[in-house]
Amino acid sequence: MISRKIVMKKQFNGTPTLEDFEILEEPLNVIQDGEILTQAEWHSVDPYMRMVSVGLKDGEIMPGRQIARVLQSKTTAVPEGSLVMGNFGWRDLTVYKPEADVNYDNFYVLQEMKGLPESFALGAVGRIGNTAFFGLTELCSPKEGDTLVVSAAAGAVGSVVGQIGKIKGCKVIGFAGSDEKLNWMKNDLGFDHVFNYKTINIDEALKLAAPQGVDCYFDNVGGEFTYHVMNNMNLYGRIALCGAISSYNSDKSKPYTIPVNYHNWIYKQIKIEAFVVTRWKSRWLEGITQLRDWVLEGKLQIKETVVVGFENMPSAFISLFKGDNIGKIIVKSSP
Ligand SMILES: NC(=O)c1ccc[n+]([C@@H]2O[C@H](COP(=O)([O-])OP(=O)(O)OC[C@H]3O[C@@H](n4cnc5c(N)ncnc54)[C@H](OP(=O)(O)O)[C@@H]3O)[C@@H](O)[C@H]2O)c1
């Protein structure tokens, strides 16, 4: 049996290009006791892959999670025909030996989706949703009447963060990079204020939309954008540092410097906390069950940008850095 995989041909220099990737074929072993053979149905491409790529050697497989169908199984824990979430990398067929303990970061049999598309398990009803749910509720502690700012607010994480903010009774201010995204956030997701960070003055926008200041900031982009939000924080403001996509393609040999206003942080007694979602792996199902139920109750609107074809994973990945996606970008393995 032959599996296809996509490797990083050579280390990325700045934003990845199609020439940096290569599709290779690899023979698979016959499965042994305790193992399964899976076929990918949905792949996730995510900004973190650019960060992780720095530690890859030329020719190594790209990392990534997928929803896959179990074609053969030699373990009773994972029945044939079931769907699993696996951290198998950019490959279509996989032979894998599940560990005795469930590790939600790497592998689990999909929970009951109650009729929702299985691809949601790579997005709002999976790791992405938990990032938004735990990052916001645990680190920003949003309360009714708080003002919440979200960056990359029409993306996979940001769109869920803003909607949870509305569920919690916050005034939500979303920043994103196109008018189409702004329309979706304002008209479908119910955000209170939306701005295109590429065309406005961030400081002026915040003074306009949050004249009393910002209580919670969920940061997906970092950089100078974050500097401006930090300057507009309220006393005891809470900031969740989730991601810094504005710097992922920067030259790693040079320090990535952004202005910092320490006086303001101290004077305002701001709490700034970075996180990785696996911090809440012991509460994984609590998060995705709540998220699934909110989707079913119509409290969370989900949009996916679907790219068809395993071979198109590189272009889907690259498009994240151009802002082409609305909501979660996913790749359907075959048409
Ligand atoms: N801490 C964790 O455990 C964790 C887990 C998952 C994700 N994350 C982080 O969360 C962030 C969002 O991830 P996601 O999966 O939801 O991706 P996403 O928001 O769906 O896609 C990335 C978006 O970022 C925006 N963007 C791209 N380059 C930018 C730049 N230079 N400056 C500002 N915005 C830029 C684009 O939207 P615009 O059109 O708005 O520019 C793009 O659509 C990322 O930083 C990611 O690394 C962290």
The ligand as a Gaussian input file, in Angstrom:
#p B3LYP/6-31G(d) Opt

LIG

0 1
 N       -2.228000      29.380000      21.695000
 C       -2.816000      28.342000      21.114000
 O       -2.961000      27.256000      21.698000
 C       -3.337000      28.504000      19.705000
 C       -4.157000      27.518000      19.114000
 C       -4.666000      27.763000      17.831000
 C       -4.322000      28.960000      17.154000
 N       -3.493000      29.837000      17.748000
 C       -3.145000      31.120000      17.093000
 O       -4.355000      31.825000      16.879000
 C       -4.190000      32.695000      15.755000
 C       -5.360000      32.486000      14.802000
 O       -5.272000      31.157000      14.277000
 P       -6.425000      30.586000      13.341000
 O       -6.174000      29.149000      13.175000
 O       -7.737000      31.048000      13.860000
 O       -6.115000      31.297000      11.946000
 P       -7.115000      32.231000      11.135000
 O       -7.386000      33.441000      11.983000
 O       -8.255000      31.430000      10.649000
 O       -6.256000      32.637000       9.885000
 C       -5.213000      33.526000       9.979000
 C       -5.721000      34.977000       9.752000
 O       -4.746000      35.855000      10.280000
 C       -4.817000      37.089000       9.603000
 N       -3.454000      37.528000       9.287000
 C       -2.575000      36.928000       8.455000
 N       -1.422000      37.627000       8.438000
 C       -1.607000      38.687000       9.283000
 C       -0.787000      39.775000       9.683000
 N        0.469000      39.929000       9.225000
 N       -1.304000      40.687000      10.555000
 C       -2.571000      40.546000      11.020000
 N       -3.391000      39.538000      10.674000
 C       -2.899000      38.627000       9.821000
 C       -5.616000      36.855000       8.320000
 O       -6.878000      37.499000       8.453000
 P       -7.069000      39.080000       8.114000
 O       -7.813000      39.142000       6.810000
 O       -7.875000      39.560000       9.248000
 O       -5.705000      39.687000       8.011000
 C       -5.819000      35.358000       8.285000
 O       -7.051000      35.006000       7.718000
 C       -2.821000      32.381000      15.156000
 O       -1.898000      33.331000      15.611000
 C       -2.506000      31.010000      15.714000
 O       -1.125000      30.754000      15.758000
 C       -2.993000      29.641000      19.012000

